[in-house]
């Protein structure tokens, strides 16, 4: 068994999940959500759809993107619903569940975190420090291996440490994919993940 689901959800999302649970417990119409920066609103809406796959979650994300002039085919996410329902009713579907989550992650990463927009604006303004900071924040809000690797590779010319971070991530993926289904292996993976995340978000 690998822990792709647990691993992918947890990276860079501790604070986000606190916000998500707070919003979920109330409403997207509350001031607590509306007063958040757009980048945090988007991150929460993506997280809600990924972890609470309902038509309401899909509609909320679609409406947010439409207001920002982003044309994403939200209907293309619907086919995941039936598969999720089938797997929910099926025992011992861990491998299929991981595969589905990986596909959902790739779909979700077509919606670029707004931190990358901030990064590009900073780069155009000649502010390399802010460019790197926003890029790292954006990477922390990606889900799929492919998107994370691509973003880190892009950052390497401006931030050499990104190469070390990428190598660490690839090593972490190997450990994740070969982890056993026991508490000791999971705890070891969590520690490695926390160390990688700290390295990612600690700019040098």
Number of C-alpha atoms within 10 A of each C-alpha: 13 19 21 21 18 14 17 20 20 18 19 22 18 11 8 17 17 12 19 23 12 14 21 15 9 12 12 17 9 10 10 13 20 13 10 12 10 16 16 19 22 20 23 24 22 23 22 22 20 17 11 14 17 13 14 12 17 20 15 17 22 19 13 15 16 12 9 9 9 12 11 13 8 14 11 9 15 13 9 15 13 10 13 16 11 12 16 12 9 10 8 10 13 15 13 13 17 17 14 16 22 18 13 17 21 16 15 19 17 11 16 17 23 20 22 21 16 17 23 18 15 18 15 10 11 11 13 16 16 17 24 23 20 21 24 22 18 23 23 19 24 27 25 20 16 12 17 19 19 12 18 24 16 14 17 16 11 12 17 13 16 23 17 14 20 20 13 18 21 14 12 17 19 11 17 25 12 13 18 14 11 9 9 11 15 18 11 13 20 17 11 18 22 14 12 18 18 13 16 24 16 10 13 11
